[in-house]
Amino acid sequence: MKLSLSPWRATCTLALLLATSALGLAFFPTPKPPAGEPLKAAMHQLEDSLKILGKGVNAENRAASLEELAKFQAAVLSAKALTPDSAAKVEEKKRAAFENEFRATLVEALQFTCSAELAILDGKYKEADTLIRNKLAGVKSKGHGKYKTDGGQ
């Protein structure tokens, strides 16, 4: 017995096989990242960007500084939608206020980065540097003092 398929039939068979395989894979659960991991990753990005930006902003590193500010801002946007692990230790009645303050602190950091970005775009590098080194560093200290747990977030 000779087995032969027309090219059209072979293509249809292959497509059907791939489609059913893909459908079957869709039902396998994807592992969720451990609790706190997305926030930890965002906070690490904030820390890395702040270290780079803290070295100073000037005309020579203008493009790199704008890129780093964009990374910082993206990490803030991710982080503010999450809840720190430390919220679990807050009394139930006060938890919503705690989470709101966490988000407000990140919004404050975002405002400072937007102001620093505008300063860079206007060529006011000293002003941008001051915002980054003083204002953002202050928000970081305030946030770490209130929201950071021993686990790093």
N, C-alpha and C positions, 0 to 999 in steps of 0.2 A: 504494500500500500504506500503510495507516494503522497507526502503531505506538502501541499503548496498553497500559499495564500496570495491573492492578488495584492498589489501594492496598496490599494484602497482599503481592502479588508485588513491587512496587516497594520496599517495606520490606525484604523478604528479600534482594533483590538488593543494596540499599545495605548491609545488614548484612554480607553475604558479601564485598562489595568492601572494606569497612572492616576486616574480620577478616583478609583476605588481605594487605592493606596493612600492618597492624600486625604480622602474622607475618613479613612480609618485612623490616620495619625491625628486628625483633629479631635478625636475623642480621648486621646491620652492627655491627662492633666499636665499642664506645665507647672513646674515647681515655683511656688511663690518665694520671693526673696525673704529672708528672715526679717522679722519685725524690726523696724528702725533702719534697715539698710539703705532705702532710698534717701532718707533724711541724712544719714551719715555720709553718703556719697555727695549730696548737695553741700553739706557743711565742709567737706574736704575741698570741694571746688572753691568755695568761698575763701577758705584759708589759703589755698594755693594762689588764687588771684590776688588776694590782699597782700601776700608776700611780694609778688611781682610788682604790683602797683606801688607798694610801699618803698620801693627802691628809687622812686621819683618819676615824675612825668615831665617830659620836655619835648621840644620840636623834633629831636632826633628819634625818639621812641613813640611819637604820636600815634602811628598806625597800630603798633603793638599794644599800646595802652588802651586804645579804643576797642581792640579785639578782646583784651583781657576784661575790660568793663562789661562787654557783651556777655562773656562767659559768666562773670559774677552775677549779672542781672538775670540770666537764664537760670542759674542755680537758686537765686532768691525766689524766682517765680515757682520753681519746683518745690522748694522748701516750705513756702508759706501755705501750700495746700496740704501739708502734712502735720502730724502732731508729734511733739517730742515725747520720748519715753518718760520723761520726768512728769508729764501730765498725769500719769497713772498714780503717782504718789500724792496728788493734790486731792483734797476732800471733794466729794462729788458736787456739793453746792457751789464750790469755787472753781471747778474745773473749766467751765465755759469761759469765765473771765480770764483764767490763766491762758487758755488757748487763744483767746482774742488778743491778749497782750503779746503773746508770741508772734502772732501774725502781724500785729501793729509794729513790732520791733523790726520785722523783716521789711515791711512797707517803708519804714523810716530809712532803712539801709538802701532800699531801692531809690528813694527820693534823693539821697545824697549821691548815689552813683549817677543818676540822671543829671543832677546839677554839675557833677564833675565832668560828665561827658559834654555838656553844653559849654563848660569852661574850656575844655580841650578844643572843641570845635571853633571857639572864638579866639583861640591862641592864648588863652589866659592860663598858662601852665602852672604858675605859682598858686593861683586860686584852686585849681584842680588838685594840686598836690596837698594843699591845706585841707581840703574836704576829705581826701582819702586818708591822710595821716592822722587827722584830728577827729573829724566827725565819724567816719566809718570805723576807725579804731575804737572810738567811744561806744558806738553801738555794739561792736563786737564784745567789748568788756562787759557792758551792761547785760547783753544776751547770755554770755557764758556764765555770768554770776547768777542769773536767775533760772536759766533753762537747761544748762548742760548737766548731764549725769556723768557718773564715773565711766560709762560706756562710750563716751566721746560725743554725745549729742545733747 
